[in-house]
Amino acid sequence: MSTQTQLVASLSSLRIGFLGKPMAAQRELHDFFFKEAKRKGYRSRAAYKLTEIDDKKHVLKKRDVVLDLGCAPGSWLQVISQRIGPRGKAIGVDLKAIDQTNLLENVVTIQEDVTALTPDTFGGDLFDVLLSDMAPNTTGVRTTDHYGSVRLCHCALDLATTLLKTHGNLVMKVLEGEAYPELLDRCSQMFAQSKGFKPKASRAISTEMFVVCLDRNEELQPPMQIAPAPPARGWQ
């Protein structure tokens, strides 16, 4: 039995074994992904979020050049580097320094604020895929955290207008809330397909989900001025 088949079988048994006990099942599922990540050498269980997104949405291809925004601690970079192959390239950007230990040769990291990124940062090169796992400094206030998350998504969309190739793909994390429909509306104006997706490795009780945008339009309208005003605290 292949490793992937074993993983699917294990997940299925977890769901069956915890029918009628959703909270216990979710804790067990969370622990499962945590243990699997540790066993496979991934830096966090977030690796399984990107793995499922790519398995179902086909975001990444061999030889792609990929920009990973908010890449710490580097688990997405591990997945990206495997999927794009040795002739692809992954560049991770984060405010925090990223440990390069055990990252493959096709991975480069930059310690920088993503709002400072321009085409000149990368020598004018464009990317096949932009990924964003960025999240605000959470406050515990759901509305504040939601708006901080949405603003980071608009930042990623702004970068997509200048750094992403025509027909390129974008995936970004968002916390659901009242500004989510406007965010999806902007995505639909920039990409041929855009839809929310919640991986199994995300906690069911969390508002976290991922907006998957495929096939960037050749002609883009000027950025929409719909990004919500920043909350008083809780984002950066």
Secondary structure, 3 states (H helix, E strand, C coil): CCHHHHHHHHHHHHHHHCCCCHHHHHHHHHHHHHHHHHHHCCCCCHHHHHHHHHHHHCCCCCCCEEEEECCCCCHHHHHHHHHHCCCCEEEEEECCCCCCCCCCCCEEEEECCHHHCCHHHHCCCCEEEEEECCCCCCCCCHHHHHHHHHHHHHHHHHHHHHHEEEEEEEEEEEECCCCHHHHHHHHHHHEEEEEEECCCCCCCCCCEEEEEEEEECCCCCCCCCCCCCCCCCCCC
